[in-house]
Amino acid sequence: MKTIRLNIESALSTKLSGILALLVIFVVAAACSFNTGADTSKEKK
């Protein structure tokens, strides 16, 4: 039973880490696009 439980926990942790990685990538991409937009607006001024 312990091995099965460990396998389930490891599968859940890998899924969570994958979701967290996607969220981090999405947030970084959004921040980069926002920063570039702010930089271009500053340069225009």
Summary of the structure (lengths in Angstrom):
residues: 45
radius of gyration: 19.4
end to end distance: 65.5
largest distance: 65.5
contacts: 83
relative contact order: 0.08
helix: 96%
strand: 0%
